[in-house]
Amino acid sequence: MLHALRRTVGDDAFFRTLKSWTRDHAYGNASFRQFEALAAKVSGKDLKGFFGAWVDGTVIPTEKYLYPGSLGTPAG
């Protein structure tokens, strides 16, 4: 899921999210919903569908979320 998130939001937003998350929650607790909100805020993208498919879904995510960006491109 994290690699798919990286491909969905891009490297810059992904790594800024991780850095902010670890800095803001060092020595504390936080919910996964807070992580979702942070990823959306940092990336500026609506990630409801992505997290709905990966976290809340009961089946394998659709290809749109399972293989976003270059993950859906055949190796060549």
Secondary structure, DSSP 8 states (H G I E B T S, - for coil): -HHHHHHHH-HHHHHHHHHHHHHHTTTS---HHHHHHHHHHHHTS--HHHHIIIII-SS---HHHHS-GGGGS---
